[in-house]
Amino acid sequence: PMAGILADKARDVYGIPEDFEPVTILAIGYLGDSDKLPDPLKASETAPRVRKPLTELVFSDSWEIPAQLAYRR
């Protein structure tokens, strides 16, 4: 998921009905060539990713009770 979604534009472009709320966007495809990016973007694109574990983000039964998910190692 990415930040900075333009919900109204997404609604117009994709015909999202008014009773649905666009809240996130997901890019699917191949990585581009990071060497073609300006230096500030290249640095952030090639930096190691820091992600929260799903147990801090996905809950089940009640808030702050981590969902029991299957993980591949």
C-alpha positions in Angstrom: 0.0 0.0 0.0 1.1 3.6 -0.6 0.3 6.9 1.0 -0.9 9.9 -0.8 -3.9 8.5 -2.5 -6.2 11.1 -4.2 -9.5 9.5 -3.2 -11.7 11.8 -5.3 -9.6 11.2 -8.4 -9.5 7.5 -7.8 -13.3 7.5 -7.5 -13.6 9.4 -10.8 -11.1 7.4 -12.8 -12.2 3.9 -11.6 -15.9 4.6 -11.2 -15.9 3.8 -7.4 -19.4 4.0 -6.1 -20.2 6.7 -3.4 -20.9 4.0 -0.8 -17.3 2.8 -1.0 -14.4 4.7 0.4 -11.0 4.4 -1.4 -8.3 4.4 1.4 -5.2 2.8 -0.2 -3.6 1.9 -3.4 -1.3 -1.0 -4.3 1.2 -1.1 -7.1 1.5 -4.3 -9.0 4.2 -4.9 -11.6 7.9 -5.0 -12.1 10.5 -2.8 -10.4 12.0 -0.1 -12.6 15.6 0.9 -13.0 16.5 2.8 -9.8 19.6 4.3 -11.6 17.2 6.4 -13.7 15.8 8.1 -10.5 17.0 11.4 -9.1 19.5 10.9 -6.2 17.0 11.6 -3.3 14.5 9.1 -4.7 17.2 6.6 -5.6 18.4 6.6 -2.1 15.0 5.9 -0.6 14.1 3.3 -3.3 17.3 1.3 -2.7 17.4 1.6 1.1 16.6 -1.4 3.2 12.8 -1.7 3.9 11.7 -1.3 7.5 8.3 -2.9 8.0 6.2 -3.5 11.0 5.2 -7.2 11.6 1.7 -8.1 10.6 1.0 -9.0 14.2 1.1 -5.2 14.9 -1.3 -4.4 12.1 -3.8 -7.3 11.5 -6.1 -8.1 14.4 -8.8 -10.7 15.0 -11.7 -11.0 17.4 -10.8 -7.7 19.1 -8.5 -4.7 18.7 -4.8 -5.5 19.5 -5.4 -9.3 19.4 -3.1 -10.4 16.6 -4.8 -12.5 13.9 -3.4 -16.0 13.6 -2.0 -16.0 10.1 0.0 -18.6 8.2 3.6 -17.4 7.5 6.2 -18.7 5.1 9.7 -18.6 6.3 
